[in-house]
């Protein structure tokens, strides 16, 4: 009985670790995407400001 419970507990613990790792990876990807989007948006704004300054 104790062995079965320990196996169940170990599987449950490993599953929680796996989910946490996936969540951490997803969070890191989202953070990098947000950072990249910010850089892209800054570039677009810079180009728009340039055109406003010299062409309008």
N, C-alpha and C positions, 0 to 999 in steps of 0.2 A: 504494500500500500504506500509506504513512504517513498519507495523508488519511483512509482508512477507519479506521485505528486511532485517529486523533485524534477522529473523529466518534464512534466507539464509546466512547472514554474520556470525551468530553464528555457523552454520553447517560448513561453510568454515574454520572458525577459529579452530574448533574442529578437522577437517580433517588435517589441517596443524600441529596441536599439535600431533596428532596420528602418522603422517608420521615422524615428528621429533623424537618422542620417538622410533619408529622402527629403524630409522637411527642411533640414539645414541646407541641402544642395539646392532645393527649390528656392529657398530664401536668398541664397547667394546669387543664383541666376537672376532672380527678380531685381536684386540690388544692382547687379551689373547692367541689366537692361535699362533700369531707371537712369543709371549713370550715363550710359551710351545715348539714351534719348535726350538727356539734358545737354550733352555735348552737341548732338545733332541740332537741337532746337537753338542753341546759342549760335551755331554756324549759320542757320537759316536767318536768324534775326540780324546777324552781322551783315550778311549779303543784302538783306532788305534795307538795312540802314545805309549801306554803301550806295545802293541804287537810288534811295530817296535823296541822299546828299548830292549825288552827281547828275541825276537824270530828271529830278522833279523840282 
